[in-house]
């Protein structure tokens, strides 16, 4: 699974810590999601999508 | 996040330090009751140190903070995996100790009971989680 979380965060000038606070998770978790080491739950994926005013499919995609 | 969630997580933060203090008090009482006051005082001091240590480290460590307030889903998953691993190690140790006791010609106690408790707890957990869906 690949995602655009890092690109979207950087486009908006957010730090990992700021995004973490907004989503109610740790900075480590944001880093793990960005690097693809952790696959977020559906509720967290939806929260990320809502935070960036996008839909989940525009952020997360299956590697093929 | 609702007020109830905030209150629940605030309470959860004290679960581990509270458990450590309660265990320390139990050690102290057991030590006094069993005429092993030195053990009781050492156990109480040790568990009190654990409780204070956890509270002190949580401000510096996201992981410890996450383990205490259980707010971060990734750290909750890490905690579950670590608990499952620790449980597996304990079960393996109990089984090995049971086999050693049988080989020595003993009846396998207390490992028989410990193994039975582990097996029943596992089955109960599977059934409970199966019913909950």
N, CA and C atoms of all chains as a GROMACS GRO file, in nm:
protein
  591
    1UNK      N    1   0.085  -0.120   0.000
    1UNK     CA    2   0.000   0.000   0.000
    1UNK      C    3   0.089   0.125   0.000
    2UNK      N    4   0.063   0.215  -0.093
    2UNK     CA    5   0.138   0.342  -0.092
    2UNK      C    6   0.041   0.455  -0.059
    3UNK      N    7   0.099   0.566  -0.014
    3UNK     CA    8   0.012   0.679   0.021
    3UNK      C    9   0.081   0.812  -0.006
    4UNK      N   10   0.001   0.919  -0.007
    4UNK     CA   11   0.051   1.054  -0.036
    4UNK      C   12   0.050   1.143   0.088
    5UNK      N   13   0.050   1.082   0.205
    5UNK     CA   14   0.036   1.162   0.328
    5UNK      C   15   0.152   1.261   0.341
    6UNK      N   16   0.275   1.214   0.317
    6UNK     CA   17   0.389   1.305   0.333
    6UNK      C   18   0.380   1.423   0.235
    7UNK      N   19   0.348   1.392   0.109
    7UNK     CA   20   0.338   1.499   0.008
    7UNK      C   21   0.230   1.599   0.044
    8UNK      N   22   0.115   1.549   0.086
    8UNK     CA   23   0.003   1.638   0.122
    8UNK      C   24   0.038   1.723   0.243
    9UNK      N   25   0.102   1.661   0.340
    9UNK     CA   26   0.141   1.735   0.461
    9UNK      C   27   0.238   1.846   0.426
   10UNK      N   28   0.338   1.811   0.344
   10UNK     CA   29   0.439   1.911   0.309
   10UNK      C   30   0.381   2.022   0.221
   11UNK      N   31   0.288   1.987   0.133
   11UNK     CA   32   0.220   2.089   0.051
   11UNK      C   33   0.154   2.194   0.138
   12UNK      N   34   0.098   2.148   0.250
   12UNK     CA   35   0.026   2.238   0.341
   12UNK      C   36   0.115   2.297   0.449
   13UNK      N   37   0.243   2.268   0.443
   13UNK     CA   38   0.338   2.326   0.538
   13UNK      C   39   0.320   2.279   0.680
   14UNK      N   40   0.271   2.156   0.696
   14UNK     CA   41   0.249   2.102   0.831
   14UNK      C   42   0.368   2.017   0.875
   15UNK      N   43   0.396   2.022   1.003
   15UNK     CA   44   0.496   1.929   1.056
   15UNK      C   45   0.426   1.798   1.092
   16UNK      N   46   0.507   1.693   1.110
   16UNK     CA   47   0.447   1.566   1.152
   16UNK      C   48   0.378   1.582   1.288
   17UNK      N   49   0.439   1.661   1.376
   17UNK     CA   50   0.383   1.680   1.510
   17UNK      C   51   0.248   1.750   1.502
   18UNK      N   52   0.237   1.851   1.416
   18UNK     CA   53   0.110   1.925   1.403
   18UNK      C   54   0.000   1.834   1.350
   19UNK      N   55   0.034   1.756   1.248
   19UNK     CA   56  -0.065   1.664   1.191
   19UNK      C   57  -0.104   1.559   1.295
   20UNK      N   58  -0.006   1.514   1.371
   20UNK     CA   59  -0.033   1.413   1.474
   20UNK      C   60  -0.133   1.466   1.577
   21UNK      N   61  -0.112   1.589   1.621
   21UNK     CA   62  -0.204   1.649   1.719
   21UNK      C   63  -0.344   1.661   1.659
   22UNK      N   64  -0.351   1.704   1.533
   22UNK     CA   65  -0.481   1.722   1.468
   22UNK      C   66  -0.557   1.590   1.455
   23UNK      N   67  -0.483   1.481   1.438
   23UNK     CA   68  -0.546   1.350   1.419
   23UNK      C   69  -0.557   1.270   1.548
   24UNK      N   70  -0.496   1.320   1.656
   24UNK     CA   71  -0.503   1.251   1.785
   24UNK      C   72  -0.418   1.126   1.791
   25UNK      N   73  -0.305   1.127   1.718
   25UNK     CA   74  -0.211   1.014   1.725
   25UNK      C   75  -0.071   1.068   1.756
   26UNK      N   76   0.027   0.979   1.768
   26UNK     CA   77   0.162   1.023   1.798
   26UNK      C   78   0.235   1.063   1.669
   27UNK      N   79   0.341   1.142   1.685
   27UNK     CA   80   0.423   1.181   1.569
   27UNK      C   81   0.486   1.057   1.505
   28UNK      N   82   0.522   0.961   1.589
   28UNK     CA   83   0.581   0.836   1.539
   28UNK      C   84   0.484   0.764   1.444
   29UNK      N   85   0.358   0.771   1.477
   29UNK     CA   86   0.258   0.703   1.392
   29UNK      C   87   0.246   0.772   1.256
   30UNK      N   88   0.249   0.904   1.256
   30UNK     CA   89   0.246   0.977   1.128
   30UNK      C   90   0.369   0.938   1.045
   31UNK      N   91   0.484   0.932   1.109
   31UNK     CA   92   0.606   0.895   1.038
   31UNK      C   93   0.595   0.752   0.983
   32UNK      N   94   0.541   0.661   1.063
   32UNK     CA   95   0.527   0.521   1.019
   32UNK      C   96   0.430   0.509   0.902
   33UNK      N   97   0.324   0.589   0.904
   33UNK     CA   98   0.227   0.586   0.792
   33UNK      C   99   0.295   0.640   0.666
   34UNK      N  100   0.367   0.751   0.681
   34UNK     CA  101   0.431   0.813   0.564
   34UNK      C  102   0.534   0.721   0.499
   35UNK      N  103   0.604   0.647   0.581
   35UNK     CA  104   0.708   0.558   0.528
   35UNK      C  105   0.652   0.421   0.489
   36UNK      N  106   0.522   0.401   0.509
   36UNK     CA  107   0.458   0.276   0.468
   36UNK      C  108   0.482   0.161   0.563
   37UNK      N  109   0.536   0.189   0.681
   37UNK     CA  110   0.562   0.081   0.777
   37UNK      C  111   0.436   0.047   0.857
   38UNK      N  112   0.341   0.140   0.859
   38UNK     CA  113   0.217   0.114   0.934
   38UNK      C  114   0.097   0.149   0.846
   39UNK      N  115   0.003   0.054   0.840
   39UNK     CA  116  -0.119   0.074   0.764
   39UNK      C  117  -0.227   0.120   0.862
   40UNK      N  118  -0.278   0.243   0.845
   40UNK     CA  119  -0.376   0.292   0.944
   40UNK      C  120  -0.509   0.218   0.935
   41UNK      N  121  -0.584   0.222   1.046
   41UNK     CA  122  -0.718   0.164   1.047
   41UNK      C  123  -0.808   0.247   0.955
   42UNK      N  124  -0.924   0.192   0.924
   42UNK     CA  125  -1.019   0.266   0.839
   42UNK      C  126  -1.060   0.400   0.904
   43UNK      N  127  -1.093   0.402   1.035
   43UNK     CA  128  -1.128   0.532   1.096
   43UNK      C  129  -1.015   0.636   1.084
   44UNK      N  130  -0.890   0.591   1.103
   44UNK     CA  131  -0.779   0.686   1.094
   44UNK      C  132  -0.757   0.730   0.948
   45UNK      N  133  -0.771   0.636   0.855
   45UNK     CA  134  -0.757   0.672   0.713
   45UNK      C  135  -0.863   0.774   0.673
   46UNK      N  136  -0.984   0.755   0.723
   46UNK     CA  137  -1.091   0.851   0.695
   46UNK      C  138  -1.061   0.986   0.758
   47UNK      N  139  -1.008   0.984   0.880
   47UNK     CA  140  -0.974   1.110   0.947
   47UNK      C  141  -0.865   1.184   0.870
   48UNK      N  142  -0.768   1.110   0.819
   48UNK     CA  143  -0.661   1.172   0.738
   48UNK      C  144  -0.721   1.234   0.612
   49UNK      N  145  -0.808   1.158   0.546
   49UNK     CA  146  -0.870   1.208   0.423
   49UNK      C  147  -0.951   1.334   0.450
   50UNK      N  148  -1.028   1.332   0.557
   50UNK     CA  149  -1.111   1.450   0.591
   50UNK      C  150  -1.023   1.569   0.625
   51UNK      N  151  -0.911   1.542   0.690
   51UNK     CA  152  -0.822   1.651   0.728
   51UNK      C  153  -0.770   1.724   0.604
   52UNK      N  154  -0.746   1.647   0.496
   52UNK     CA  155  -0.694   1.708   0.373
   52UNK      C  156  -0.805   1.739   0.272
   53UNK      N  157  -0.932   1.726   0.315
   53UNK     CA  158  -1.047   1.751   0.226
   53UNK      C  159  -1.041   1.666   0.100
   54UNK      N  160  -1.004   1.541   0.117
   54UNK     CA  161  -0.996   1.448   0.005
   54UNK      C  162  -1.073   1.321   0.042
   55UNK      N  163  -1.081   1.228  -0.052
   55UNK     CA  164  -1.137   1.097  -0.018
   55UNK      C  165  -1.021   0.999  -0.001
   56UNK      N  166  -1.047   0.889   0.067
   56UNK     CA  167  -0.941   0.794   0.103
   56UNK      C  168  -0.863   0.747  -0.021
   57UNK      N  169  -0.938   0.719  -0.129
   57UNK     CA  170  -0.872   0.667  -0.250
   57UNK      C  171  -0.775   0.766  -0.312
   58UNK      N  172  -0.791   0.894  -0.281
   58UNK     CA  173  -0.699   0.994  -0.336
   58UNK      C  174  -0.569   1.000  -0.255
   59UNK      N  175  -0.568   0.934  -0.141
   59UNK     CA  176  -0.448   0.935  -0.054
   59UNK      C  177  -0.381   0.797  -0.050
   60UNK      N  178  -0.465   0.694  -0.037
   60UNK     CA  179  -0.412   0.557  -0.024
   60UNK      C  180  -0.442   0.479  -0.152
   61UNK      N  181  -0.342   0.402  -0.194
   61UNK     CA  182  -0.361   0.321  -0.313
   61UNK      C  183  -0.285   0.189  -0.296
   62UNK      N  184  -0.339   0.085  -0.357
   62UNK     CA  185  -0.274  -0.047  -0.347
   62UNK      C  186  -0.161  -0.055  -0.446
   63UNK      N  187  -0.047  -0.106  -0.399
   63UNK     CA  188   0.068  -0.130  -0.489
   63UNK      C  189   0.033  -0.240  -0.588
   64UNK      N  190   0.056  -0.217  -0.714
   64UNK     CA  191   0.028  -0.325  -0.812
   64UNK      C  192   0.149  -0.349  -0.900
   65UNK      N  193  -1.347   1.451   1.966
   65UNK     CA  194  -1.346   1.357   2.078
   65UNK      C  195  -1.446   1.403   2.184
   66UNK      N  196  -1.526   1.310   2.235
   66UNK     CA  197  -1.629   1.348   2.332
   66UNK      C  198  -1.566   1.368   2.470
   67UNK      N  199  -1.649   1.433   2.557
   67UNK     CA  200  -1.602   1.454   2.695
   67UNK      C  201  -1.581   1.320   2.764
   68UNK      N  202  -1.671   1.223   2.734
   68UNK     CA  203  -1.657   1.090   2.795
   68UNK      C  204  -1.526   1.024   2.756
   69UNK      N  205  -1.489   1.037   2.625
   69UNK     CA  206  -1.362   0.980   2.578
   69UNK      C  207  -1.245   1.043   2.653
   70UNK      N  208  -1.248   1.176   2.664
   70UNK     CA  209  -1.140   1.247   2.731
   70UNK      C  210  -1.128   1.201   2.876
   71UNK      N  211  -1.245   1.187   2.942
   71UNK     CA  212  -1.244   1.146   3.082
   71UNK      C  213  -1.192   1.004   3.095
   72UNK      N  214  -1.238   0.916   3.001
   72UNK     CA  215  -1.194   0.775   3.006
   72UNK      C  216  -1.044   0.764   2.988
   73UNK      N  217  -0.990   0.841   2.890
   73UNK     CA  218  -0.846   0.833   2.864
   73UNK      C  219  -0.767   0.893   2.978
   74UNK      N  220  -0.821   0.998   3.040
   74UNK     CA  221  -0.754   1.058   3.154
   74UNK      C  222  -0.746   0.956   3.269
   75UNK      N  223  -0.855   0.880   3.287
   75UNK     CA  224  -0.856   0.777   3.391
   75UNK      C  225  -0.759   0.665   3.356
   76UNK      N  226  -0.756   0.626   3.225
   76UNK     CA  227  -0.670   0.517   3.182
   76UNK      C  228  -0.523   0.547   3.209
   77UNK      N  229  -0.487   0.676   3.203
   77UNK     CA  230  -0.347   0.714   3.224
   77UNK      C  231  -0.297   0.667   3.360
   78UNK      N  232  -0.390   0.654   3.454
   78UNK     CA  233  -0.351   0.618   3.590
   78UNK      C  234  -0.362   0.467   3.615
   79UNK      N  235  -0.407   0.392   3.515
   79UNK     CA  236  -0.428   0.248   3.535
   79UNK      C  237  -0.297   0.175   3.566
   80UNK      N  238  -0.193   0.198   3.486
   80UNK     CA  239  -0.067   0.126   3.505
   80UNK      C  240   0.003   0.170   3.636
   81UNK      N  241   0.020   0.302   3.658
   81UNK     CA  242   0.081   0.342   3.786
   81UNK      C  243  -0.003   0.296   3.905
   82UNK      N  244  -0.136   0.303   3.892
   82UNK     CA  245  -0.225   0.260   4.000
   82UNK      C  246  -0.210   0.111   4.028
   83UNK      N  247  -0.199   0.032   3.920
   83UNK     CA  248  -0.182  -0.112   3.937
   83UNK      C  249  -0.049  -0.142   4.006
   84UNK      N  250   0.055  -0.067   3.966
   84UNK     CA  251   0.188  -0.087   4.027
   84UNK      C  252   0.183  -0.057   4.177
   85UNK      N  253   0.118   0.052   4.214
   85UNK     CA  254   0.108   0.087   4.356
   85UNK      C  255   0.027  -0.019   4.431
   86UNK      N  256  -0.084  -0.063   4.370
   86UNK     CA  257  -0.168  -0.166   4.433
   86UNK      C  258  -0.089  -0.295   4.453
   87UNK      N  259  -0.010  -0.333   4.352
   87UNK     CA  260   0.073  -0.454   4.364
   87UNK      C  261   0.176  -0.436   4.476
   88UNK      N  262   0.234  -0.316   4.484
   88UNK     CA  263   0.331  -0.288   4.590
   88UNK      C  264   0.269  -0.301   4.728
   89UNK      N  265   0.147  -0.249   4.743
   89UNK     CA  266   0.077  -0.260   4.872
   89UNK      C  267   0.048  -0.408   4.904
   90UNK      N  268   0.009  -0.483   4.799
   90UNK     CA  269  -0.017  -0.627   4.819
   90UNK      C  270   0.110  -0.698   4.864
   91UNK      N  271   0.225  -0.664   4.802
   91UNK     CA  272   0.353  -0.724   4.843
   91UNK      C  273   0.383  -0.691   4.989
   92UNK      N  274   0.357  -0.566   5.026
   92UNK     CA  275   0.384  -0.521   5.163
   92UNK      C  276   0.298  -0.600   5.262
   93UNK      N  277   0.169  -0.609   5.231
   93UNK     CA  278   0.077  -0.683   5.320
   93UNK      C  279   0.117  -0.831   5.328
   94UNK      N  280   0.151  -0.888   5.211
   94UNK     CA  281   0.191  -1.030   5.210
   94UNK      C  282   0.319  -1.050   5.290
   95UNK      N  283   0.412  -0.955   5.278
   95UNK     CA  284   0.538  -0.964   5.352
   95UNK      C  285   0.516  -0.958   5.502
   96UNK      N  286   0.427  -0.865   5.543
   96UNK     CA  287   0.397  -0.852   5.687
   96UNK      C  288   0.325  -0.979   5.736
   97UNK      N  289   0.225  -1.026   5.656
   97UNK     CA  290   0.148  -1.145   5.696
   97UNK      C  291   0.237  -1.270   5.703
   98UNK      N  292   0.333  -1.279   5.612
   98UNK     CA  293   0.419  -1.398   5.607
   98UNK      C  294   0.548  -1.383   5.686
   99UNK      N  295   0.556  -1.277   5.767
   99UNK     CA  296   0.675  -1.252   5.849
   99UNK      C  297   0.801  -1.236   5.763
  100UNK      N  298   0.782  -1.179   5.645
  100UNK     CA  299   0.895  -1.148   5.555
  100UNK      C  300   0.890  -0.998   5.528
  101UNK      N  301   0.909  -0.921   5.634
  101UNK     CA  302   0.891  -0.775   5.624
  101UNK      C  303   0.990  -0.713   5.524
  102UNK      N  304   1.110  -0.767   5.520
  102UNK     CA  305   1.212  -0.716   5.425
  102UNK      C  306   1.165  -0.730   5.282
  103UNK      N  307   1.108  -0.848   5.250
  103UNK     CA  308   1.055  -0.870   5.116
  103UNK      C  309   0.941  -0.772   5.087
  104UNK      N  310   0.854  -0.755   5.186
  104UNK     CA  311   0.738  -0.666   5.169
  104UNK      C  312   0.780  -0.523   5.141
  105UNK      N  313   0.876  -0.475   5.217
  105UNK     CA  314   0.922  -0.336   5.200
  105UNK      C  315   0.994  -0.321   5.066
  106UNK      N  316   1.078  -0.419   5.032
  106UNK     CA  317   1.149  -0.413   4.903
  106UNK      C  318   1.050  -0.415   4.786
  107UNK      N  319   0.952  -0.505   4.794
  107UNK     CA  320   0.852  -0.514   4.687
  107UNK      C  321   0.773  -0.387   4.673
  108UNK      N  322   0.732  -0.329   4.786
  108UNK     CA  323   0.655  -0.205   4.783
  108UNK      C  324   0.738  -0.092   4.723
  109UNK      N  325   0.865  -0.080   4.768
  109UNK     CA  326   0.953   0.026   4.716
  109UNK      C  327   0.977   0.008   4.566
  110UNK      N  328   0.996  -0.117   4.524
  110UNK     CA  329   1.020  -0.145   4.382
  110UNK      C  330   0.900  -0.102   4.297
  111UNK      N  331   0.780  -0.141   4.339
  111UNK     CA  332   0.661  -0.110   4.260
  111UNK      C  333   0.629   0.040   4.263
  112UNK      N  334   0.661   0.103   4.376
  112UNK     CA  335   0.642   0.249   4.384
  112UNK      C  336   0.738   0.318   4.287
  113UNK      N  337   0.860   0.266   4.277
  113UNK     CA  338   0.959   0.322   4.184
  113UNK      C  339   0.911   0.304   4.039
  114UNK      N  340   0.852   0.188   4.010
  114UNK     CA  341   0.798   0.163   3.876
  114UNK      C  342   0.690   0.266   3.843
  115UNK      N  343   0.599   0.288   3.938
  115UNK     CA  344   0.488   0.382   3.916
  115UNK      C  345   0.540   0.523   3.892
  116UNK      N  346   0.632   0.567   3.976
  116UNK     CA  347   0.688   0.702   3.962
  116UNK      C  348   0.768   0.712   3.832
  117UNK      N  349   0.844   0.606   3.801
  117UNK     CA  350   0.924   0.604   3.679
  117UNK      C  351   0.839   0.617   3.554
  118UNK      N  352   0.729   0.542   3.551
  118UNK     CA  353   0.638   0.547   3.434
  118UNK      C  354   0.581   0.688   3.418
  119UNK      N  355   0.539   0.747   3.529
  119UNK     CA  356   0.481   0.882   3.522
  119UNK      C  357   0.586   0.985   3.479
  120UNK      N  358   0.710   0.965   3.523
  120UNK     CA  359   0.816   1.060   3.487
  120UNK      C  360   0.855   1.048   3.340
  121UNK      N  361   0.860   0.924   3.290
  121UNK     CA  362   0.906   0.901   3.152
  121UNK      C  363   0.800   0.939   3.049
  122UNK      N  364   0.673   0.937   3.088
  122UNK     CA  365   0.566   0.958   2.988
  122UNK      C  366   0.575   1.094   2.921
  123UNK      N  367   0.631   1.193   2.991
  123UNK     CA  368   0.641   1.326   2.930
  123UNK      C  369   0.748   1.331   2.822
  124UNK      N  370   0.844   1.239   2.829
  124UNK     CA  371   0.955   1.238   2.733
  124UNK      C  372   0.936   1.135   2.622
  125UNK      N  373   0.849   1.039   2.645
  125UNK     CA  374   0.836   0.930   2.548
  125UNK      C  375   0.693   0.920   2.496
  126UNK      N  376   0.678   0.935   2.364
  126UNK     CA  377   0.546   0.920   2.302
  126UNK      C  378   0.495   0.778   2.321
  127UNK      N  379   0.587   0.682   2.319
  127UNK     CA  380   0.547   0.542   2.332
  127UNK      C  381   0.488   0.516   2.470
  128UNK      N  382   0.558   0.562   2.575
  128UNK     CA  383   0.507   0.542   2.711
  128UNK      C  384   0.374   0.616   2.728
  129UNK      N  385   0.368   0.738   2.677
  129UNK     CA  386   0.244   0.815   2.685
  129UNK      C  387   0.130   0.740   2.616
  130UNK      N  388   0.162   0.685   2.497
  130UNK     CA  389   0.062   0.610   2.421
  130UNK      C  390   0.017   0.483   2.492
  131UNK      N  391   0.111   0.417   2.559
  131UNK     CA  392   0.076   0.296   2.634
  131UNK      C  393  -0.014   0.330   2.752
  132UNK      N  394   0.005   0.449   2.808
  132UNK     CA  395  -0.075   0.489   2.924
  132UNK      C  396  -0.214   0.537   2.884
  133UNK      N  397  -0.221   0.627   2.783
  133UNK     CA  398  -0.356   0.682   2.752
  133UNK      C  399  -0.430   0.603   2.644
  134UNK      N  400  -0.359   0.510   2.576
  134UNK     CA  401  -0.417   0.421   2.475
  134UNK      C  402  -0.494   0.499   2.368
  135UNK      N  403  -0.439   0.613   2.331
  135UNK     CA  404  -0.505   0.700   2.235
  135UNK      C  405  -0.458   0.670   2.093
  136UNK      N  406  -0.334   0.625   2.080
  136UNK     CA  407  -0.273   0.603   1.950
  136UNK      C  408  -0.294   0.458   1.907
  137UNK      N  409  -0.365   0.437   1.795
  137UNK     CA  410  -0.400   0.300   1.755
  137UNK      C  411  -0.276   0.214   1.727
  138UNK      N  412  -0.170   0.276   1.674
  138UNK     CA  413  -0.049   0.198   1.644
  138UNK      C  414   0.017   0.148   1.772
  139UNK      N  415   0.024   0.234   1.873
  139UNK     CA  416   0.085   0.193   1.999
  139UNK      C  417  -0.002   0.090   2.071
  140UNK      N  418  -0.134   0.101   2.056
  140UNK     CA  419  -0.224   0.000   2.113
  140UNK      C  420  -0.198  -0.135   2.046
  141UNK      N  421  -0.176  -0.133   1.913
  141UNK     CA  422  -0.144  -0.258   1.841
  141UNK      C  423  -0.010  -0.315   1.888
  142UNK      N  424   0.087  -0.226   1.907
  142UNK     CA  425   0.219  -0.270   1.956
  142UNK      C  426   0.202  -0.336   2.093
  143UNK      N  427   0.119  -0.273   2.178
  143UNK     CA  428   0.095  -0.327   2.312
  143UNK      C  429   0.031  -0.466   2.304
  144UNK      N  430  -0.066  -0.482   2.213
  144UNK     CA  431  -0.132  -0.613   2.197
  144UNK      C  432  -0.034  -0.719   2.150
  145UNK      N  433   0.051  -0.682   2.053
  145UNK     CA  434   0.150  -0.779   2.002
  145UNK      C  435   0.250  -0.816   2.111
  146UNK      N  436   0.294  -0.715   2.187
  146UNK     CA  437   0.391  -0.741   2.294
  146UNK      C  438   0.329  -0.829   2.402
  147UNK      N  439   0.200  -0.803   2.434
  147UNK     CA  440   0.130  -0.884   2.535
  147UNK      C  441   0.115  -1.028   2.487
  148UNK      N  442   0.080  -1.045   2.359
  148UNK     CA  443   0.065  -1.180   2.303
  148UNK      C  444   0.200  -1.253   2.305
  149UNK      N  445   0.306  -1.181   2.271
  149UNK     CA  446   0.439  -1.243   2.272
  149UNK      C  447   0.479  -1.284   2.414
  150UNK      N  448   0.458  -1.192   2.509
  150UNK     CA  449   0.493  -1.222   2.648
  150UNK      C  450   0.411  -1.341   2.698
  151UNK      N  451   0.281  -1.344   2.662
  151UNK     CA  452   0.195  -1.456   2.702
  151UNK      C  453   0.244  -1.587   2.643
  152UNK      N  454   0.288  -1.583   2.516
  152UNK     CA  455   0.339  -1.705   2.451
  152UNK      C  456   0.465  -1.756   2.522
  153UNK      N  457   0.551  -1.662   2.560
  153UNK     CA  458   0.675  -1.700   2.631
  153UNK      C  459   0.641  -1.766   2.765
  154UNK      N  460   0.546  -1.706   2.838
  154UNK     CA  461   0.507  -1.761   2.968
  154UNK      C  462   0.445  -1.900   2.950
  155UNK      N  463   0.359  -1.917   2.849
  155UNK     CA  464   0.297  -2.048   2.824
  155UNK      C  465   0.404  -2.152   2.790
  156UNK      N  466   0.501  -2.113   2.707
  156UNK     CA  467   0.609  -2.206   2.671
  156UNK      C  468   0.688  -2.244   2.796
  157UNK      N  469   0.717  -2.145   2.882
  157UNK     CA  470   0.792  -2.173   3.005
  157UNK      C  471   0.715  -2.268   3.096
  158UNK      N  472   0.583  -2.245   3.107
  158UNK     CA  473   0.499  -2.332   3.192
  158UNK      C  474   0.499  -2.475   3.137
  159UNK      N  475   0.486  -2.489   3.005
  159UNK     CA  476   0.484  -2.623   2.945
  159UNK      C  477   0.618  -2.695   2.965
  160UNK      N  478   0.727  -2.622   2.947
  160UNK     CA  479   0.860  -2.683   2.965
  160UNK      C  480   0.878  -2.725   3.111
  161UNK      N  481   0.839  -2.636   3.203
  161UNK     CA  482   0.854  -2.666   3.346
  161UNK      C  483   0.766  -2.786   3.384
  162UNK      N  484   0.646  -2.794   3.325
  162UNK     CA  485   0.555  -2.907   3.351
  162UNK      C  486   0.620  -3.038   3.306
  163UNK      N  487   0.677  -3.036   3.187
  163UNK     CA  488   0.740  -3.159   3.133
  163UNK      C  489   0.860  -3.199   3.221
  164UNK      N  490   0.938  -3.100   3.264
  164UNK     CA  491   1.053  -3.129   3.350
  164UNK      C  492   1.007  -3.191   3.481
  165UNK      N  493   0.899  -3.136   3.538
  165UNK     CA  494   0.847  -3.189   3.666
  165UNK      C  495   0.798  -3.333   3.650
  166UNK      N  496   0.729  -3.361   3.539
  166UNK     CA  497   0.682  -3.498   3.513
  166UNK      C  498   0.802  -3.592   3.498
  167UNK      N  499   0.905  -3.546   3.424
  167UNK     CA  500   1.024  -3.629   3.402
  167UNK      C  501   1.097  -3.658   3.533
  168UNK      N  502   1.083  -3.569   3.630
  168UNK     CA  503   1.146  -3.590   3.761
  168UNK      C  504   1.064  -3.683   3.849
  169UNK      N  505   0.949  -3.725   3.800
  169UNK     CA  506   0.865  -3.816   3.878
  169UNK      C  507   0.765  -3.745   3.967
  170UNK      N  508   0.750  -3.614   3.949
  170UNK     CA  509   0.652  -3.539   4.030
  170UNK      C  510   0.518  -3.531   3.955
  171UNK      N  511   0.420  -3.468   4.020
  171UNK     CA  512   0.286  -3.463   3.958
  171UNK      C  513   0.267  -3.343   3.865
  172UNK      N  514   0.371  -3.265   3.850
  172UNK     CA  515   0.363  -3.151   3.757
  172UNK      C  516   0.309  -3.023   3.815
  173UNK      N  517   0.270  -3.025   3.944
  173UNK     CA  518   0.218  -2.903   4.004
  173UNK      C  519   0.334  -2.808   4.039
  174UNK      N  520   0.316  -2.679   4.035
  174UNK     CA  521   0.188  -2.610   4.010
  174UNK      C  522   0.164  -2.582   3.861
  175UNK      N  523   0.250  -2.638   3.776
  175UNK     CA  524   0.242  -2.602   3.634
  175UNK      C  525   0.119  -2.660   3.565
  176UNK      N  526   0.066  -2.771   3.619
  176UNK     CA  527  -0.057  -2.827   3.564
  176UNK      C  528  -0.169  -2.723   3.571
  177UNK      N  529  -0.186  -2.666   3.691
  177UNK     CA  530  -0.293  -2.568   3.711
  177UNK      C  531  -0.268  -2.442   3.627
  178UNK      N  532  -0.142  -2.398   3.621
  178UNK     CA  533  -0.111  -2.277   3.543
  178UNK      C  534  -0.141  -2.298   3.395
  179UNK      N  535  -0.102  -2.416   3.345
  179UNK     CA  536  -0.130  -2.448   3.204
  179UNK      C  537  -0.280  -2.454   3.177
  180UNK      N  538  -0.354  -2.514   3.273
  180UNK     CA  539  -0.500  -2.523   3.258
  180UNK      C  540  -0.563  -2.384   3.256
  181UNK      N  541  -0.516  -2.298   3.344
  181UNK     CA  542  -0.569  -2.160   3.349
  181UNK      C  543  -0.544  -2.090   3.215
  182UNK      N  544  -0.422  -2.108   3.162
  182UNK     CA  545  -0.388  -2.046   3.033
  182UNK      C  546  -0.477  -2.098   2.921
  183UNK      N  547  -0.498  -2.230   2.918
  183UNK     CA  548  -0.581  -2.290   2.813
  183UNK      C  549  -0.726  -2.243   2.822
  184UNK      N  550  -0.780  -2.243   2.944
  184UNK     CA  551  -0.920  -2.200   2.962
  184UNK      C  552  -0.934  -2.051   2.926
  185UNK      N  553  -0.836  -1.971   2.968
  185UNK     CA  554  -0.843  -1.827   2.937
  185UNK      C  555  -0.840  -1.804   2.786
  186UNK      N  556  -0.757  -1.881   2.716
  186UNK     CA  557  -0.748  -1.867   2.569
  186UNK      C  558  -0.882  -1.903   2.504
  187UNK      N  559  -0.938  -2.017   2.545
  187UNK     CA  560  -1.065  -2.060   2.487
  187UNK      C  561  -1.176  -1.959   2.517
  188UNK      N  562  -1.180  -1.911   2.641
  188UNK     CA  563  -1.282  -1.813   2.679
  188UNK      C  564  -1.269  -1.686   2.595
  189UNK      N  565  -1.144  -1.645   2.571
  189UNK     CA  566  -1.121  -1.525   2.492
  189UNK      C  567  -1.165  -1.544   2.347
  190UNK      N  568  -1.134  -1.662   2.291
  190UNK     CA  569  -1.176  -1.692   2.152
  190UNK      C  570  -1.328  -1.688   2.142
  191UNK      N  571  -1.395  -1.754   2.237
  191UNK     CA  572  -1.542  -1.759   2.234
  191UNK      C  573  -1.601  -1.619   2.250
  192UNK      N  574  -1.548  -1.543   2.345
  192UNK     CA  575  -1.597  -1.407   2.372
  192UNK      C  576  -1.582  -1.319   2.248
  193UNK      N  577  -1.465  -1.324   2.187
  193UNK     CA  578  -1.441  -1.239   2.069
  193UNK      C  579  -1.519  -1.288   1.948
  194UNK      N  580  -1.542  -1.421   1.940
  194UNK     CA  581  -1.623  -1.477   1.832
  194UNK      C  582  -1.768  -1.429   1.843
  195UNK      N  583  -1.821  -1.432   1.966
  195UNK     CA  584  -1.960  -1.390   1.989
  195UNK      C  585  -1.976  -1.241   1.962
  196UNK      N  586  -1.875  -1.164   2.000
  196UNK     CA  587  -1.883  -1.018   1.980
  196UNK      C  588  -1.871  -0.981   1.833
  197UNK      N  589  -1.821  -1.076   1.752
  197UNK     CA  590  -1.812  -1.051   1.608
  197UNK      C  591  -1.684  -0.986   1.568
   0.00000   0.00000   0.00000
